[in-house]
Amino acid sequence: MIDINNGGLKLNIDSKTIRKGLTKNEFKESVIFDEVLTIDEYGYTRYYLKLQKIGTVAFTVVIYFDKNDIIDSVSFSMQETIPLWENWSKDEEQKLKIKHDEWLANCLGLPPYKYSWGTIESVIDIHDNTSSIVIRYFNN
């Protein structure tokens, strides 16, 4: 679940939490790192995790670290399996966004979700038309 006091995202992996201020080195030393499927580096470093449970719901999870190796954001999307592009449809992504909106409302109440530590949004990415929930941390 999401802790609105500090932006922590609690995964069901030994109750580990992704949190503001997490460094890449801390992440690599945690049990969460054992869940990494792929890594992309392009200025930011992006770690794709195996399907994760948040509460009772399965999500794909992507963790982004900035050029200073501090967590920038985490993106997660409700999925029963790792999604395949050949199964993608814009209509399904719109439906998924509605599910994300409902999930956030059930967890946090109604938006906006702006806090001293960062923001939470349900979005559809304009570049690839995929729906996700994004926690963005304010890094000073």
Secondary structure, 3 states (H helix, E strand, C coil): CEECCCCEEECCCCCCEECCCCEHHHHHCCHHHHHEEEEEECCCEEEEECCEEECCEEEEEEEEECCCCEEEEEEEEECCCCCCHHHCCHHHHHHHHHHHHHHHHHHHCCCCEECCCEEEEEEECCCCCCEEEEEEECCC
